[in-house]
Amino acid sequence: MACDRVRPLLPLLADGELSLTRRWMVSRHLARCPDCAAQLEDLQTMRTAMRTNLPFHQAPPDLAARIGNVLPREMPPVPIGRGSRLTLAGRTFAFAGSTFAGALAGVALTFLVMNGRADDAMTQAVLNSHVRSMMADHLTDVLTEDRHTVKPWLSARLDVSPPVPDLAPEGFPLVGGRLDYIDGHRAAAVVYRRDKHVINLFAWAAPNTADAGFRQEARQGFNLMTWRHDGVAYCAISDLEADQLQTFSRLVAGD
């Protein structure tokens, strides 16, 4: 991350309000940028001094009541008078129709929201696992460039047989593999590199789901490519450029 992107995040880091991913990214930048590190230290020193030295004033006990008294009151609904053109039956029919339409809209909205939340939770789980694998220095369980070792090692421990192609000639050498969990699912993580960039290729069983083409997403400084094929879900994630990660994913999928 560049300094101009890191500095607005320093107050959030000092308050402990950054997500795991952003905290890792900012901390990695601070380790090699003395200017931003010094700015964070100044910020922490200033906040400590303010909390220690500035006086604290208790709000008056009747403040909430006084604020409530000056807020505008909610107007009661206007009743339908005798002069209304809608008969009782008409009003009943209109109410029933609007209720039914509202119920249909609610069901559709709930379905879309639930699906969106599920996809979002899965994406966040992949992102957290990727960051955690590098922060905890647990990138691989089996460290080898031999795909004939990595693939059977993972297949023997999971209900999926992940693809482990030899992509070194294309500039994506194999590092190894490990077991992982993605949103409660046991998953294979096949690790590749592109120069100094780590690529985690996750694969987990997704039975009774239709095949799906490539879907690209960028989140918190990382690029993700997801797809499904033959009851297996895949996600490749890295801080590589999006076009390079797309090339990698298509090579894995055999496109």
KEKOL-445460 format. One record per residue: chain; x, y, z of N, C-alpha, C, O in turn. Coordinates in steps of 0.001 Angstrom, whole numbers, always signed. Layout:
! residues N
chain/n_X/n_Y/n_Z/ca_X/ca_Y/ca_Z/c_X/c_Y/c_Z/o_X/o_Y/o_Z
A/X/Y/Z/X/Y/Z/X/Y/Z/X/Y/Z;
...
END
This chain:
! residues 255
chain/n_X/n_Y/n_Z/ca_X/ca_Y/ca_Z/c_X/c_Y/c_Z/o_X/o_Y/o_Z
A/+839/-1193/+0/+0/+0/+0/+875/+1244/+0/+1945/+1266/+608;
A/+406/+2282/-690/+1136/+3541/-738/+830/+4373/+505/-172/+4167/+1189;
A/+1743/+5333/+775/+1597/+6164/+1979/+273/+6930/+1987/-350/+7072/+3039;
A/-165/+7428/+814/-1388/+8223/+784/-2628/+7397/+1082/-3666/+7952/+1440;
A/-2536/+6065/+940/-3646/+5196/+1310/-3558/+4730/+2757/-4571/+4437/+3392;
A/-2333/+4666/+3268/-2139/+4172/+4633/-2469/+5233/+5665/-3089/+4929/+6684;
A/-2066/+6474/+5421/-2187/+7510/+6451/-3622/+7767/+6918/-3827/+7980/+8113;
A/-4636/+7757/+6022/-6002/+7911/+6547/-6457/+6748/+7429/-7423/+6884/+8180;
A/-5769/+5606/+7344/-6150/+4447/+8144/-5464/+4412/+9508/-5838/+3614/+10368;
A/-4468/+5267/+9712/-3722/+5232/+10969/-4593/+5516/+12190/-4435/+4835/+13203;
A/-5518/+6506/+12143/-6389/+6693/+13327/-7230/+5461/+13639/-7451/+5147/+14809;
A/-7703/+4756/+12608/-8481/+3539/+12845/-7611/+2436/+13435/-8065/+1668/+14283;
A/-6358/+2360/+12984/-5439/+1372/+13547/-5172/+1675/+15016/-5137/+763/+15842;
A/-4986/+2943/+15344/-4721/+3326/+16735/-5910/+3009/+17639/-5726/+2712/+18820;
A/-7130/+3069/+17096/-8331/+2784/+17878/-8730/+1314/+17847/-9717/+927/+18472;
A/-7965/+487/+17119/-8290/-929/+17034/-9533/-1216/+16225/-10231/-2190/+16506;
A/-9837/-394/+15222/-11066/-538/+14450/-10835/-1080/+13048/-11784/-1163/+12268;
A/-9612/-1451/+12703/-9342/-2007/+11384/-9641/-3501/+11360/-9475/-4191/+12366;
A/-10079/-3990/+10217/-10293/-5422/+10053/-8950/-6145/+10057/-7892/-5527/+9941;
A/-9018/-7466/+10193/-7806/-8280/+10210/-6977/-8055/+8951/-5754/-7929/+9024;
A/-7640/-8005/+7798/-6916/-7857/+6537/-6240/-6508/+6441/-5052/-6418/+6130;
A/-7007/-5446/+6712/-6412/-4105/+6618/-5328/-3903/+7661/-4334/-3229/+7392;
A/-5500/-4479/+8857/-4463/-4352/+9884/-3163/-4995/+9416/-2076/-4461/+9634;
A/-3293/-6149/+8772/-2101/-6827/+8251/-1439/-6001/+7156/-215/-5875/+7132;
A/-2233/-5437/+6249/-1683/-4657/+5137/-993/-3393/+5643/+97/-3050/+5184;
A/-1638/-2693/+6599/-1044/-1471/+7137/+219/-1799/+7930/+1221/-1092/+7823;
A/+175/-2873/+8727/+1352/-3253/+9515/+2524/-3613/+8615/+3674/-3305/+8931;
A/+2234/-4265/+7494/+3298/-4604/+6556/+3924/-3338/+5964/+5137/-3278/+5760;
A/+3098/-2332/+5690/+3620/-1058/+5177/+4446/-338/+6240/+5512/+198/+5938;
A/+3960/-324/+7488/+4669/+384/+8554/+6039/-229/+8827/+6961/+471/+9249;
A/+6176/-1531/+8589/+7458/-2193/+8852/+8557/-1696/+7936/+9740/-1825/+8251;
A/+8166/-1118/+6785/+9189/-655/+5846/+9077/+835/+5536/+9754/+1331/+4635;
A/+8230/+1553/+6271/+8072/+2996/+6041/+8226/+3729/+7370/+7264/+3813/+8133;
A/+9413/+4261/+7665/+9610/+4952/+8949/+8774/+6212/+9090/+8420/+6583/+10209;
A/+8447/+6883/+7986/+7648/+8110/+8076/+6241/+7823/+8588/+5753/+8508/+9487;
A/+5590/+6817/+8020/+4243/+6467/+8468/+4265/+5889/+9880/+3349/+6130/+10667;
A/+5314/+5122/+10200/+5440/+4569/+11549/+5588/+5687/+12577/+5012/+5625/+13663;
A/+6368/+6712/+12221/+6540/+7848/+13130/+5234/+8615/+13286/+4929/+9098/+14377;
A/+4457/+8733/+12210/+3172/+9417/+12306/+2209/+8660/+13211/+1461/+9272/+13973;
A/+2224/+7327/+13130/+1382/+6527/+14018/+1809/+6711/+15469/+961/+6832/+16353;
A/+3094/+6734/+15718/+3592/+6923/+17086/+3181/+8289/+17626/+2772/+8393/+18782;
A/+3283/+9343/+16804/+2851/+10681/+17228/+1357/+10691/+17551/+925/+11303/+18528;
A/+582/+10009/+16721/-859/+9962/+16929/-1195/+9256/+18240/-2051/+9719/+18993;
A/-533/+8153/+18510/-780/+7417/+19752/-352/+8231/+20965/-1031/+8215/+21992;
A/+773/+8948/+20858/+1242/+9791/+21963/+248/+10910/+22242/-48/+11201/+23401;
A/-274/+11544/+21182/-1227/+12644/+21348/-2522/+12150/+21995/-3073/+12820/+22869;
A/-3001/+11000/+21577/-4245/+10488/+22126/-4085/+10088/+23587/-4993/+10278/+24396;
A/-2928/+9535/+23914/-2677/+9187/+25309/-2655/+10440/+26173/-3201/+10449/+27276;
A/-2019/+11505/+25667/-1954/+12760/+26415/-3345/+13365/+26595/-3660/+13895/+27660;
A/-4180/+13285/+25549/-5526/+13847/+25647/-6360/+13099/+26675/-7072/+13714/+27469;
A/-6273/+11775/+26659/-7059/+11002/+27623/-6569/+11220/+29049/-7349/+11136/+29998;
A/-5278/+11499/+29199/-4703/+11624/+30531/-4887/+13017/+31111/-5159/+13161/+32303;
A/-4741/+14049/+30278/-4643/+15422/+30786/-5911/+16250/+30622/-6134/+17168/+31412;
A/-6740/+15969/+29641/-7916/+16807/+29428/-8992/+16498/+30464/-9170/+15339/+30840;
A/-9716/+17527/+30934/-10777/+17297/+31922/-11968/+16596/+31278/-12205/+16730/+30078;
A/-12711/+15850/+32085/-13892/+15123/+31623/-15110/+15732/+32292/-15140/+15871/+33515;
A/-16118/+16096/+31506/-17330/+16718/+32029/-18512/+15775/+31850/-18767/+15287/+30748;
A/-19227/+15522/+32937/-20401/+14655/+32902/-21595/+15434/+32343/-21846/+16566/+32755;
A/-22325/+14832/+31414/-23507/+15486/+30856/-24590/+15595/+31922/-24723/+14692/+32748;
A/-25383/+16696/+31925/-26471/+16840/+32903/-27470/+15699/+32771/-27719/+15236/+31658;
A/-28049/+15234/+33870/-28968/+14082/+33812/-30230/+14355/+33009/-30829/+13421/+32476;
A/-30659/+15646/+32907/-31897/+15942/+32185/-31651/+16298/+30725/-32567/+16755/+30042;
A/-30418/+16093/+30232/-30097/+16492/+28860/-30926/+15695/+27850/-31459/+16267/+26899;
A/-31035/+14396/+28047/-31784/+13570/+27102/-33247/+14008/+27020/-33830/+14058/+25936;
A/-33844/+14330/+28198/-35245/+14763/+28205/-35406/+16082/+27478/-36379/+16267/+26746;
A/-34458/+17017/+27666/-34547/+18320/+26995/-34417/+18176/+25489/-35102/+18873/+24739;
A/-33549/+17282/+25039/-33408/+17059/+23597/-34687/+16458/+23039/-35142/+16853/+21966;
A/-35276/+15497/+23766/-36507/+14876/+23302/-37656/+15855/+23194/-38509/+15710/+22319;
A/-37695/+16859/+24074/-38795/+17827/+24069/-38762/+18738/+22857/-39806/+19223/+22422;
A/-37565/+18982/+22296/-37483/+19914/+21169/-37558/+19201/+19829/-37620/+19862/+18792;
A/-37555/+17868/+19818/-37661/+17138/+18552/-39099/+17178/+18059/-40026/+17180/+18868;
A/-39304/+17212/+16724/-40683/+17234/+16197/-41406/+15928/+16497/-40818/+14847/+16475;
A/-42705/+16063/+16780/-43519/+14892/+17096/-43999/+14226/+15811/-44195/+14887/+14792;
A/-44184/+12916/+15871/-44716/+12185/+14721/-46208/+12452/+14614/-46941/+12336/+15597;
A/-46654/+12810/+13414/-48068/+13115/+13196/-48877/+11822/+13117/-48428/+10851/+12508;
A/-50069/+11797/+13727/-50919/+10594/+13631/-51449/+10436/+12213/-51562/+11425/+11490;
A/-51779/+9206/+11796/-52307/+8992/+10448/-53661/+9677/+10268/-54459/+9763/+11202;
A/-53901/+10159/+9060/-55163/+10839/+8762/-56231/+9794/+8510/-56060/+8959/+7622;
A/-57352/+9807/+9272/-58417/+8803/+9063/-59168/+9054/+7765/-59218/+10183/+7276;
A/-59750/+8002/+7210/-60548/+8121/+5996/-61962/+8512/+6398/-62635/+7781/+7124;
A/-62403/+9655/+5927/-63720/+10144/+6297/-64838/+9527/+5480/-64599/+8720/+4582;
A/-66084/+9926/+5808/-67241/+9387/+5105/-67277/+9832/+3650/-67892/+9186/+2801;
A/-66613/+10936/+3381/-66663/+11459/+2019/-65708/+10765/+1080/-65642/+11129/-95;
A/-64972/+9789/+1545/-64012/+9110/+677/-64745/+8341/-392/-65822/+7795/-151;
A/-64151/+8296/-1599/-64768/+7577/-2702/-64583/+6066/-2574/-65297/+5308/-3231;
A/-63650/+5613/-1752/-63428/+4182/-1588/-64471/+3606/-647/-64621/+4092/+474;
A/-65180/+2604/-1070/-66098/+1891/-190/-65302/+997/+727/-64097/+825/+547;
A/-65977/+420/+1721/-65317/-491/+2653/-64756/-1701/+1906/-63633/-2129/+2173;
A/-65526/-2246/+981/-65048/-3403/+210/-63844/-3019/-633/-62884/-3781/-745;
A/-63903/-1821/-1231/-62772/-1379/-2058/-61521/-1201/-1241/-60430/-1587/-1661;
A/-61684/-602/-45/-60522/-405/+805/-59951/-1744/+1248/-58734/-1910/+1334;
A/-60842/-2708/+1532/-60384/-4035/+1949/-59616/-4715/+829/-58562/-5310/+1057;
A/-60162/-4621/-411/-59489/-5245/-1554/-58132/-4594/-1812/-57150/-5286/-2082;
A/-58077/-3271/-1729/-56812/-2565/-1961/-55785/-2937/-906/-54607/-3127/-1204;
A/-56253/-3038/+340/-55327/-3405/+1414/-54790/-4821/+1212/-53598/-5072/+1388;
A/-55692/-5756/+836/-55265/-7140/+616/-54283/-7223/-540/-53288/-7944/-468;
A/-54568/-6471/-1621/-53659/-6497/-2768/-52299/-5943/-2427/-51278/-6510/-2816;
A/-52272/-4830/-1699/-50981/-4242/-1340/-50225/-5144/-382/-48999/-5229/-452;
A/-50949/-5832/+528/-50298/-6754/+1457/-49671/-7920/+722/-48547/-8323/+1022;
A/-50425/-8480/-276/-49904/-9611/-1043/-48676/-9201/-1845/-47688/-9934/-1890;
A/-48735/-8019/-2485/-47588/-7536/-3261/-46391/-7301/-2359/-45254/-7610/-2715;
A/-46668/-6745/-1177/-45571/-6522/-240/-44940/-7814/+221/-43724/-7898/+393;
A/-45790/-8846/+427/-45257/-10141/+848/-44378/-10749/-228/-43311/-11286/+70;
A/-44826/-10666/-1503/-44005/-11189/-2598/-42682/-10460/-2695/-41628/-11075/-2863;
A/-42747/-9137/-2588/-41509/-8357/-2648/-40596/-8715/-1492/-39378/-8788/-1653;
A/-41192/-8941/-307/-40367/-9303/+846/-39670/-10632/+666/-38500/-10784/+1018;
A/-40414/-11624/+101/-39807/-12935/-134/-38663/-12826/-1126/-37591/-13391/-910;
A/-38889/-12091/-2227/-37832/-11936/-3232/-36628/-11219/-2648/-35485/-11616/-2874;
A/-36895/-10149/-1888/-35780/-9407/-1297/-35020/-10270/-307/-33790/-10234/-271;
A/-35745/-11053/+506/-35076/-11930/+1469/-34198/-12944/+774/-33085/-13220/+1221;
A/-34699/-13511/-336/-33919/-14503/-1087/-32634/-13879/-1624/-31555/-14460/-1511;
A/-32763/-12689/-2211/-31581/-12033/-2770/-30591/-11648/-1676/-29382/-11809/-1841;
A/-31104/-11141/-564/-30219/-10726/+523/-29500/-11924/+1121/-28302/-11859/+1399;
A/-30241/-13037/+1323/-29621/-14222/+1912/-28543/-14785/+1003/-27473/-15170/+1474;
A/-28816/-14838/-303/-27800/-15319/-1242/-26603/-14397/-1265/-25459/-14851/-1281;
A/-26871/-13085/-1265/-25764/-12136/-1271/-24918/-12242/-18/-23691/-12157/-74;
A/-25594/-12432/+1136/-24847/-12555/+2385/-24015/-13837/+2409/-22897/-13849/+2924;
A/-24574/-14926/+1841/-23827/-16178/+1808/-22576/-16037/+949/-21490/-16462/+1344;
A/-22737/-15430/-239/-21572/-15227/-1102/-20560/-14309/-437/-19353/-14542/-514;
A/-21054/-13268/+214/-20150/-12323/+867/-19408/-12993/+2019/-18217/-12748/+2212;
A/-20094/-13830/+2781/-19451/-14526/+3898/-18380/-15487/+3391/-17318/-15609/+4001;
A/-18652/-16172/+2275/-17680/-17096/+1713/-16444/-16331/+1220/-15311/-16755/+1449;
A/-16674/-15208/+544/-15555/-14400/+53/-14710/-13909/+1212/-13482/-13954/+1146;
A/-15353/-13439/+2276/-14609/-12945/+3427/-13841/-14069/+4104/-12732/-13854/+4592;
A/-14420/-15272/+4141/-13720/-16414/+4743/-12470/-16763/+3948/-11426/-17055/+4532;
A/-12564/-16737/+2620/-11389/-16985/+1771/-10324/-15925/+2021/-9140/-16236/+2151;
A/-10756/-14681/+2088/-9820/-13584/+2314/-9119/-13728/+3661/-7906/-13543/+3754;
A/-9878/-14057/+4703/-9281/-14225/+6031/-8290/-15385/+6055/-7227/-15281/+6667;
A/-8633/-16485/+5393/-7732/-17635/+5371/-6440/-17311/+4636/-5358/-17728/+5050;
A/-6559/-16573/+3556/-5367/-16178/+2789/-4430/-15322/+3639/-3225/-15566/+3691;
A/-4998/-14324/+4300/-4176/-13438/+5134/-3605/-14195/+6323/-2435/-14025/+6666;
A/-4422/-15027/+6952/-3972/-15772/+8120/-2829/-16724/+7778/-1926/-16923/+8591;
A/-2859/-17308/+6593/-1802/-18250/+6210/-447/-17576/+6124/+584/-18206/+6357;
A/-450/-16291/+5788/+822/-15570/+5688/+1220/-14937/+7014/+2408/-14821/+7314;
A/+238/-14527/+7810/+557/-13916/+9098/+1069/-14939/+10095/+1973/-14651/+10880;
A/+490/-16141/+10067/+858/-17166/+11037/+2016/-18034/+10568/+2378/-18999/+11241;
A/+2598/-17703/+9427/+3700/-18479/+8878/+3308/-19944/+8733/+4090/-20843/+9039;
A/+2095/-20167/+8265/+1591/-21520/+8042/+1044/-21585/+6620/-146/-21814/+6400;
A/+1938/-21380/+5671/+1518/-21353/+4280/+1283/-22759/+3744/+409/-22964/+2902;
A/+2061/-23735/+4229/+1937/-25099/+3712/+2013/-26119/+4847/+2670/-25895/+5864;
A/+1327/-27244/+4649/+1525/-28431/+5474/+2541/-29363/+4828/+3290/-30057/+5516;
A/+2557/-29369/+3508/+3519/-30159/+2759/+4236/-29217/+1792/+3634/-28688/+858;
A/+5506/-29023/+2029/+6302/-28051/+1281/+7114/-28782/+222/+8137/-29397/+523;
A/+6651/-28708/-1007/+7346/-29366/-2105/+6852/-28811/-3427/+5703/-28385/-3540;
A/+7712/-28817/-4416/+7339/-28400/-5760/+6844/-29582/-6595/+6512/-29410/-7767;
A/+6791/-30767/-6011/+6383/-31968/-6717/+4862/-32120/-6631/+4330/-32449/-5571;
A/+4180/-31886/-7723/+2722/-31974/-7701/+2237/-33401/-7470/+1114/-33611/-7011;
A/+3080/-34380/-7787/+2710/-35775/-7567/+2778/-36149/-6085/+2341/-37231/-5694;
A/+3319/-35266/-5276/+3285/-35434/-3821/+2139/-34637/-3204/+1444/-35125/-2313;
A/+1947/-33404/-3683/+939/-32517/-3101/-475/-33044/-3352/-1285/-33105/-2427;
A/-775/-33422/-4589/-2147/-33836/-4925/-2605/-35055/-4125/-3678/-34999/-3524;
A/-1839/-36164/-4086/-2317/-37312/-3284/-2351/-37026/-1795/-3190/-37582/-1086;
A/-1461/-36172/-1300/-1468/-35826/+124/-2776/-35131/+488/-3373/-35442/+1518;
A/-3231/-34192/-344/-4485/-33488/-75/-5692/-34392/-324/-6640/-34390/+460;
A/-5659/-35156/-1404/-6809/-35998/-1763/-7085/-37046/-694/-8238/-37419/-477;
A/-6040/-37526/-25/-6213/-38549/+1007/-6878/-37995/+2254/-7379/-38765/+3074;
A/-6894/-36686/+2416/-7405/-36066/+3636/-8695/-35283/+3408/-9244/-34720/+4356;
A/-9188/-35237/+2174/-10365/-34447/+1857/-11313/-35261/+992/-10969/-36332/+492;
A/-12545/-34711/+824/-13506/-35350/-62/-13478/-34733/-1457/-14420/-34904/-2230;
A/-12410/-34024/-1779/-12190/-33500/-3129/-10762/-33843/-3545/-9877/-34035/-2711;
A/-10569/-33914/-4851/-9226/-34112/-5392/-8849/-32847/-6148/-9212/-32701/-7316;
A/-8130/-31930/-5509/-7889/-30625/-6123/-6935/-30727/-7311/-6056/-31589/-7332;
A/-7107/-29857/-8290/-6152/-29827/-9398/-4828/-29245/-8926/-4794/-28244/-8210;
A/-3744/-29884/-9334/-2407/-29386/-8990/-1562/-29425/-10272/-638/-30231/-10381;
A/-1874/-28570/-11226/-1130/-28605/-12490/+279/-28037/-12325/+550/-27259/-11410;
A/+1160/-28442/-13225/+2517/-27907/-13261/+2491/-26635/-14095/+2425/-26686/-15323;
A/+2543/-25493/-13415/+2453/-24202/-14098/+3763/-23429/-14054/+3799/-22245/-14389;
A/+4844/-24096/-13642/+6147/-23421/-13597/+6556/-22882/-14957/+7086/-21773/-15023;
A/+6335/-23616/-16055/+6717/-23053/-17361/+5984/-21757/-17708/+6488/-20940/-18478;
A/+4786/-21574/-17133/+4017/-20345/-17375/+4328/-19261/-16348/+3721/-18190/-16376;
A/+5268/-19528/-15444/+5667/-18518/-14465/+4943/-18592/-13143/+4973/-17636/-12369;
A/+4275/-19740/-12859/+3562/-19924/-11595/+4073/-21207/-10929/+3397/-22233/-10996;
A/+5240/-21177/-10293/+5774/-22400/-9679/+4970/-22817/-8453/+4464/-21982/-7704;
A/+4866/-24124/-8272/+4172/-24697/-7115/+5038/-24564/-5865/+6249/-24779/-5908;
A/+4397/-24206/-4752/+5088/-24105/-3458/+4762/-25310/-2579/+5653/-25863/-1935;
A/+3504/-25718/-2548/+3082/-26835/-1703/+1588/-26798/-1487/+856/-26227/-2295;
A/+1123/-27402/-401/-300/-27425/-109/-553/-27552/+1376/+353/-27865/+2147;
A/-1787/-27308/+1774/-2170/-27421/+3182/-3665/-27680/+3266/-4398/-27498/+2295;
A/-4099/-28104/+4433/-5522/-28223/+4732/-6020/-26907/+5311/-5302/-26245/+6060;
A/-7247/-26526/+4967/-7797/-25277/+5467/-9303/-25444/+5653/-9879/-26471/+5293;
A/-9924/-24419/+6219/-11372/-24393/+6401/-11903/-23097/+5806/-11403/-22013/+6106;
A/-12924/-23219/+4959/-13551/-22057/+4343/-15013/-22035/+4764/-15819/-22822/+4267;
A/-15354/-21138/+5674/-16724/-20974/+6148/-17310/-22305/+6610/-18453/-22638/+6298;
A/-16500/-23062/+7364/-16948/-24333/+7899/-16725/-25526/+7007/-17008/-26652/+7415;
A/-16218/-25319/+5782/-15968/-26415/+4853/-14484/-26783/+4882/-13616/-25912/+4835;
A/-14206/-28096/+4961/-12823/-28539/+4806/-12395/-28271/+3366/-13100/-28633/+2425;
A/-11252/-27642/+3203/-10821/-27218/+1873/-9351/-27512/+1658/-8555/-27535/+2597;
A/-9011/-27735/+400/-7608/-27836/+1/-7112/-26447/-349/-7831/-25657/-960;
A/-5888/-26153/+39/-5237/-24907/-351/-3936/-25280/-1061/-2985/-25744/-433;
A/-3908/-25072/-2367/-2722/-25336/-3172/-2025/-23997/-3388/-2634/-23043/-3871;
A/-754/-23932/-3032/-45/-22658/-2985/+922/-22548/-4166/+1741/-23433/-4411;
A/+799/-21446/-4878/+1697/-21124/-5983/+2324/-19757/-5719/+1927/-19038/-4802;
A/+3308/-19421/-6540/+3914/-18090/-6481/+4007/-17491/-7886/+4081/-18198/-8891;
A/+4001/-16193/-7908/+4297/-15417/-9119/+5260/-14325/-8693/+4848/-13327/-8101;
A/+6542/-14508/-8990/+7587/-13616/-8468/+7513/-13653/-6933/+7730/-14706/-6332;
A/+7210/-12516/-6297/+7134/-12483/-4834/+5692/-12561/-4331/+5446/-12403/-3135;
A/+4758/-12800/-5215/+3344/-12826/-4839/+2894/-14258/-4549/+3184/-15178/-5314;
A/+2190/-14433/-3446/+1633/-15735/-3072/+233/-15872/-3663/-565/-14936/-3614;
A/-55/-17040/-4217/-1396/-17358/-4724/-1911/-18561/-3945/-1288/-19623/-3949;
A/-3032/-18396/-3286/-3718/-19508/-2640/-4852/-19960/-3550/-5746/-19177/-3870;
A/-4816/-21215/-3963/-5902/-21797/-4744/-6698/-22716/-3816/-6228/-23792/-3446;
A/-7906/-22286/-3444/-8764/-23065/-2559/-9727/-23918/-3385/-10219/-23491/-4430;
A/-9982/-25129/-2895/-10963/-26021/-3531/-11694/-26780/-2438/-11065/-27333/-1536;
A/-13036/-26811/-2514/-13818/-27540/-1524/-15071/-28109/-2200/-15515/-27617/-3237;
A/-15619/-29144/-1591/-16782/-29823/-2162/-17995/-28904/-2139/-18285/-28269/-1126;
A/-18700/-28840/-3264/-19930/-28053/-3379/-20963/-28898/-4110/-21337/-28573/-5237;
A/-21436/-29991/-3481/-22385/-30892/-4155/-23721/-30214/-4408/-24099/-29267/-3718;
A/-24422/-30715/-5404/-25761/-30220/-5752/-25763/-28749/-6145/-26766/-28057/-5973;
A/-24649/-28278/-6669/-24588/-26904/-7180/-24218/-26944/-8652/-23441/-27791/-9093;
A/-24784/-26020/-9396/-24526/-25973/-10832/-23141/-25404/-11109/-22596/-24642/-10311;
A/-22585/-25787/-12247/-21319/-25198/-12664/-21496/-23696/-12854/-22576/-23234/-13220;
A/-20457/-22955/-12611/-20497/-21497/-12764/-19179/-21034/-13356/-18117/-21562/-13025;
A/-19254/-20046/-14231/-18062/-19502/-14870/-17269/-18622/-13928/-17592/-18480/-12748;
A/-16234/-18043/-14476/-15335/-17218/-13664/-16042/-15950/-13205/-16735/-15287/-13976;
A/-15846/-15632/-11924/-16333/-14365/-11358/-15171/-13682/-10665/-14545/-14254/-9773;
A/-14888/-12471/-11075/-13736/-11728/-10548/-14206/-10691/-9543/-15237/-10044/-9730;
A/-13436/-10544/-8478/-13780/-9582/-7426/-12503/-9039/-6819/-11505/-9752/-6713;
A/-12534/-7789/-6425/-11422/-7164/-5708/-11910/-6744/-4339/-12964/-6123/-4211;
A/-11138/-7086/-3307/-11547/-6744/-1946/-10317/-6511/-1083/-9443/-7370/-974;
A/-10265/-5324/-466/-9242/-4974/+525/-7826/-5208/-12/-6962/-5723/+698;
A/-7604/-4829/-1256/-6268/-4921/-1829/-5919/-6253/-2445/-4797/-6425/-2922;
A/-6843/-7211/-2454/-6608/-8526/-3041/-7585/-8760/-4184/-8695/-8227/-4193;
A/-7151/-9572/-5152/-8013/-9999/-6245/-8420/-11450/-6039/-7624/-12270/-5581;
A/-9671/-11761/-6383/-10194/-13112/-6238/-10837/-13546/-7551/-11468/-12746/-8242;
A/-10670/-14815/-7881/-11354/-15434/-9014/-12051/-16686/-8502/-11399/-17570/-7945;
A/-13364/-16776/-8682/-14121/-17933/-8207/-14819/-18596/-9387/-15193/-17937/-10357;
A/-14989/-19923/-9286/-15760/-20681/-10265/-16138/-22030/-9655/-15588/-22423/-8626;
A/-17075/-22738/-10285/-17497/-24065/-9826/-17531/-25017/-11013/-17914/-24644/-12122;
A/-17117/-26270/-10749/-17119/-27264/-11815/-17191/-28656/-11211/-16414/-28999/-10320;
A/-18134/-29457/-11705/-18281/-30854/-11276/-18365/-31004/-9756/-17705/-31865/-9173;
A/-19183/-30159/-9120/-19411/-30288/-7686/-18277/-29807/-6807/-18240/-30125/-5618;
A/-17353/-29050/-7368/-16239/-28495/-6595/-16203/-26984/-6813/-16287/-26509/-7946;
A/-16077/-26238/-5718/-15944/-24782/-5784/-14475/-24414/-5691/-13717/-25014/-4929;
A/-14082/-23420/-6474/-12692/-22982/-6521/-12617/-21476/-6271/-13511/-20720/-6653;
A/-11542/-21065/-5628/-11266/-19636/-5465/-9762/-19435/-5436/-9066/-20004/-4596;
A/-9266/-18622/-6359/-7856/-18222/-6382/-7777/-16795/-5870/-8540/-15932/-6305;
A/-6858/-16545/-4948/-6742/-15218/-4335/-5281/-14838/-4218/-4433/-15673/-3903;
A/-4992/-13560/-4478/-3613/-13069/-4407/-3644/-11548/-4508/-4670/-10951/-4835;
A/-2495/-10934/-4220/-2363/-9508/-4483/-1755/-9266/-5862/-1285/-8166/-6152;
A/-1765/-10285/-6701/-1376/-10139/-8094/-2315/-9177/-8820/-3425/-8909/-8361;
A/-1856/-8666/-9953/-2746/-7914/-10812/-3878/-8823/-11282/-3693/-10030/-11442;
A/-5043/-8236/-11499/-6237/-9021/-11818/-6059/-9842/-13085/-6503/-10989/-13140;
A/-5414/-9275/-14114/-5273/-10017/-15362/-4348/-11219/-15196/-4566/-12253/-15828;
A/-3314/-11100/-14352/-2419/-12230/-14111/-3127/-13334/-13319/-2923/-14518/-13587;
A/-3956/-12947/-12347/-4697/-13949/-11587/-5730/-14635/-12476/-5997/-15824/-12308;
A/-6307/-13903/-13413/-7241/-14511/-14354/-6522/-15518/-15248/-7052/-16597/-15516;
A/-5327/-15175/-15709/-4536/-16109/-16510/-4246/-17371/-15723/-4395/-18478/-16242;
A/-3829/-17213/-14465/-3554/-18363/-13598/-4793/-19237/-13454/-4707/-20458/-13580;
A/-5952/-18620/-13190/-7179/-19389/-12956/-7582/-20162/-14193/-8023/-21306/-14084;
A/-7444/-19576/-15355/-7803/-20267/-16584/-6848/-21429/-16868/-7257/-22452/-17418;
A/-5604/-21273/-16501/-4659/-22380/-16650/-5041/-23537/-15723/-4977/-24703/-16112;
A/-5439/-23202/-14493/-5860/-24248/-13553/-7092/-24972/-14069/-7183/-26197/-13996;
A/-8039/-24204/-14593/-9306/-24791/-15074/-9141/-25493/-16417/-10043/-26201/-16865;
A/-8000/-25300/-17052/-7770/-25940/-18338/-8429/-25239/-19491/-8644/-25848/-20539;
A/-8763/-23951/-19329/-9369/-23184/-20426/-8318/-22739/-21427/-8645/-22082/-22416;
END
